[in-house]
Amino acid sequence: MIKDNLKIFLYKYLIRFIPDALWLKIVFRIKMGYKLDLDDPKTFNEKLQWLKLHDRNPLYTTLVDKYEVRKYIAEIIGEKYLIPLLGVWEHFDDIDFDKLPNQFVLKCTHDSGGLIICKDKSKLDIATARKKISRCLKFNYYWALREWPYKNVKPRIIAEKYMVDESGTELKDYKVFCFDGKPKALFVATDRGINQTKFDFFDTNFNHLPLMQHYPNNKEKEIKKPNGLEKMLVLAEKLTSDFKHCRADFYDINGQVYFGELTFSHFSGFEPFEPEEWDYKFGDWIK
């Protein structure tokens, strides 16, 4: 209990007095193993730290909000690319589970990780879900790694339709890296919630790239080019045309493309590439 209270004190109070640039330098040195150069950044991870400090478009707050971004998506590419919304609430106890379908997904709108996947409502542990979501609602995602877009997002809960792709299991994520609105590469996240998550990187022609980041490649099964790849690339360009760098995420569900989210700091800029040369290659794309 004392240890947990100390962590809460450090998070809520102490680190908030540390300026953003200094905090990023401290965390970068710990996580990446070398000194962050904000005067002449060269790697992808370094440049993401620079963008956190200097690229603070007020629109970003809307775009990382999982509820508010839906309006932007509808305006730019159309509502048909949105996963159906089942409800939005400010407090967990406001949710009327009797009105939700048997399968659904709960998400906090202001963070990464506030997620409950319900495949069978009769088996949902409401108490555990309440504890997780309520804890996430109290957490300001900005302070930990200084991702500015999240600082002023209103904490809420949304429910979306539970979706499956042709595998009948968890969805594959297709995450497109865009630079000045131009897609340059993507990765596919597989086996989430089944085995260890796998990441496989590809160029925009879906040629597999020889690199890893955080998770291993999927060597057990071939990742086939999705039917909606070209559509994803077109949509990604439309959604990110005004941004120095942004990652646009999609799903391909039985040939229909759906929007996932927009991310301005992939892994918050604290994740090494293997081999390291790819950190510089991705970094070269940010001008």
C-alpha positions in Angstrom: 0.0 0.0 0.0 2.8 2.4 0.9 4.6 1.6 -2.4 1.4 2.2 -4.4 0.7 5.5 -2.6 4.3 6.6 -3.4 3.7 5.9 -7.1 0.5 7.9 -7.0 2.2 10.8 -5.3 5.1 10.8 -7.8 2.7 10.7 -10.8 0.2 13.2 -9.5 2.5 15.8 -8.1 6.3 15.4 -8.4 6.7 14.8 -12.1 4.3 17.6 -13.0 6.9 20.1 -11.8 9.5 18.7 -14.2 9.5 20.6 -17.6 8.6 18.6 -20.6 11.9 18.8 -22.4 13.8 17.7 -19.3 11.4 14.9 -18.5 11.7 13.6 -22.1 15.5 13.7 -21.9 15.4 11.7 -18.7 12.9 9.1 -20.0 14.7 8.8 -23.3 18.1 8.1 -21.8 16.5 5.4 -19.6 14.4 3.7 -22.3 16.6 4.2 -25.4 20.1 4.1 -23.8 21.5 7.2 -25.4 21.3 11.0 -25.0 18.3 12.7 -26.6 19.5 15.4 -29.0 16.7 18.0 -29.4 18.9 20.5 -31.2 19.8 18.2 -34.1 17.5 15.1 -33.9 18.2 12.4 -36.5 16.4 9.2 -35.5 12.6 8.6 -35.7 12.4 8.3 -31.9 14.3 11.6 -31.4 12.2 13.5 -33.9 9.0 12.3 -32.2 10.3 13.9 -29.0 11.0 17.1 -30.9 7.5 17.1 -32.3 5.9 16.6 -28.9 7.5 19.8 -27.8 7.1 21.9 -31.0 4.2 20.6 -33.0 1.1 21.4 -30.8 -1.8 21.9 -33.2 -5.0 22.3 -31.2 -6.7 19.9 -33.6 -4.6 17.0 -32.3 -6.6 17.0 -29.1 -9.8 16.3 -31.1 -8.1 13.6 -33.2 -6.8 11.5 -30.3 -10.2 11.6 -28.6 -11.8 8.3 -29.5 -15.3 10.0 -29.4 -14.6 13.4 -30.9 -12.4 12.0 -33.8 -15.5 10.3 -35.2 -16.8 13.7 -36.4 -13.5 14.4 -38.2 -13.6 11.0 -39.8 -17.2 11.5 -41.0 -16.3 14.8 -42.5 -13.1 13.8 -44.2 -13.7 10.3 -45.5 -17.3 9.5 -44.5 -19.3 7.7 -41.8 -19.2 4.3 -43.6 -15.6 3.9 -42.4 -16.6 4.2 -38.7 -17.2 1.2 -36.5 -20.8 1.6 -35.2 -21.1 3.5 -31.9 -23.3 2.0 -29.2 -23.1 4.7 -26.5 -21.0 7.3 -24.7 -20.9 7.9 -21.0 -18.8 9.9 -18.4 -19.0 7.4 -15.6 -19.0 3.6 -15.6 -22.1 3.3 -13.5 -24.0 5.3 -16.2 -23.8 2.4 -18.5 -27.0 0.4 -18.9 -25.6 -3.0 -19.8 -29.1 -4.4 -20.4 -29.3 -2.1 -23.5 -26.0 -3.3 -24.9 -25.8 -6.3 -27.3 -24.3 -9.6 -26.2 -20.9 -8.5 -27.7 -19.3 -5.1 -27.6 -16.1 -3.2 -26.8 -15.7 -0.5 -24.2 -13.0 2.1 -24.6 -11.8 5.1 -22.7 -11.7 8.1 -25.0 -8.6 9.7 -23.6 -5.9 7.1 -23.2 -4.3 3.9 -24.5 -5.2 0.8 -22.6 -8.6 1.6 -21.2 -10.2 -1.3 -23.1 -12.8 -4.0 -22.3 -13.6 -6.6 -24.9 -16.9 -8.4 -24.2 -17.6 -11.5 -26.3 -20.4 -12.8 -24.0 -22.3 -10.4 -21.8 -23.4 -13.2 -19.5 -19.7 -13.8 -18.6 -18.6 -10.2 -18.2 -17.1 -9.5 -14.8 -18.8 -6.1 -14.2 -16.8 -5.4 -11.0 -13.4 -6.0 -12.7 -14.5 -3.9 -15.7 -15.6 -1.1 -13.4 -12.3 -1.1 -11.5 -10.2 -1.0 -14.7 -12.3 1.7 -16.4 -12.7 3.8 -13.3 -9.0 3.8 -12.7 -8.3 4.8 -16.4 -10.8 7.6 -16.2 -8.7 9.2 -13.4 -5.5 9.0 -15.4 -4.2 11.9 -17.5 -2.2 10.1 -20.3 -0.2 13.3 -21.0 1.9 13.4 -17.9 3.7 10.1 -18.1 5.4 10.6 -21.5 4.3 14.1 -22.4 2.2 13.3 -25.4 0.6 16.8 -25.6 -2.5 15.9 -27.7 -3.8 13.9 -24.7 -3.5 16.6 -22.1 -6.9 18.2 -22.5 -9.0 15.2 -23.7 -12.2 14.8 -21.7 -12.2 11.4 -20.1 -15.3 9.4 -21.2 -16.3 5.8 -22.1 -17.6 4.7 -25.5 -19.0 1.3 -26.5 -18.5 0.1 -30.1 -19.8 -2.9 -32.0 -17.7 -6.0 -31.5 -16.1 -6.8 -34.9 -14.3 -9.8 -36.3 -12.5 -10.3 -39.6 -12.2 -13.4 -41.8 -10.3 -15.2 -39.1 -13.2 -15.2 -36.8 -10.9 -14.2 -33.9 -9.3 -10.9 -33.0 -8.9 -8.2 -35.6 -5.7 -7.5 -37.4 -4.6 -3.9 -37.1 -3.1 -2.2 -40.2 -1.1 0.8 -39.1 0.1 3.3 -41.8 3.0 5.7 -41.2 2.4 8.9 -43.0 4.8 11.8 -43.4 3.5 15.1 -44.7 0.5 13.1 -45.7 2.3 10.5 -47.7 2.2 6.9 -46.6 5.7 5.4 -46.5 5.3 2.2 -44.6 2.9 0.2 -42.4 2.8 -2.6 -39.9 0.3 -5.3 -39.2 -0.5 -6.3 -35.6 -1.7 -10.0 -35.3 -2.4 -12.5 -32.6 -3.6 -9.9 -30.1 -5.5 -11.5 -27.3 -4.7 -15.0 -28.6 -0.9 -15.5 -28.3 1.9 -13.1 -28.0 1.2 -10.1 -30.2 3.2 -10.0 -33.5 4.2 -7.0 -35.6 5.2 -7.3 -39.2 6.4 -4.2 -41.2 5.7 -3.7 -44.9 6.3 -1.1 -47.6 3.3 0.4 -49.3 3.5 -2.4 -52.0 3.2 -4.9 -49.1 6.7 -6.2 -49.4 7.9 -7.4 -46.0 10.5 -5.2 -44.4 13.4 -6.8 -42.4 12.9 -5.1 -39.1 11.3 -5.6 -35.7 10.0 -3.3 -33.0 8.8 -4.3 -29.5 7.1 -7.5 -30.8 8.5 -10.3 -32.9 7.5 -11.0 -36.5 4.8 -13.6 -37.1 6.8 -16.5 -38.4 3.9 -19.1 -37.9 1.6 -17.9 -40.7 1.7 -15.8 -43.8 0.2 -12.4 -43.6 -1.6 -11.8 -46.8 -2.1 -8.5 -48.5 -5.5 -7.2 -47.4 -8.0 -6.5 -50.2 -8.5 -3.0 -48.8 -4.8 -2.0 -48.8 -5.1 0.6 -51.6 -8.2 2.0 -50.0 -6.4 2.3 -46.6 -3.5 4.1 -48.2 -5.8 6.6 -49.9 -7.7 7.2 -46.8 -4.6 7.6 -44.7 -3.3 10.3 -47.1 -6.6 12.2 -46.8 -6.7 12.0 -43.0 -3.0 13.1 -42.5 -2.4 15.5 -45.3 -1.9 18.5 -43.0 0.4 16.8 -40.5 4.2 16.5 -40.3 3.8 12.9 -39.1 0.8 10.8 -38.1 0.0 7.1 -38.0 -3.4 6.2 -39.3 -4.8 2.8 -38.2 -7.4 0.7 -40.0 -9.1 -2.7 -40.0 -10.1 -4.8 -43.1 -13.3 -6.7 -42.2 -14.5 -9.0 -45.0 -13.4 -6.4 -47.6 -14.8 -3.4 -45.8 -12.2 -0.9 -44.4 -12.9 0.6 -41.0 -11.0 3.4 -39.2 -9.2 2.6 -36.0 -7.4 5.6 -34.7 -4.8 8.4 -35.3 -1.5 8.4 -33.5 1.0 11.2 -33.4 3.7 9.5 -31.3 4.2 5.9 -32.2 5.2 4.1 -29.0 5.6 7.6 -27.7 9.0 7.7 -29.4 10.6 5.4 -26.9 10.9 2.0 -28.8 14.2 0.8 -30.5 14.2 -0.6 -34.0 16.0 -3.8 -34.8 18.2 -3.3 -36.7 18.9 0.3 -35.6 19.3 1.6 -39.1 15.5 1.7 -39.5 15.3 4.3 -36.7 17.3 6.5 -39.0 15.4 5.6 -42.1 12.0 6.4 -40.5 13.7 9.5 -39.1 14.7 10.7 -42.6 11.0 10.8 -43.5 10.3 13.5 -41.0 11.5 16.8 -42.4 
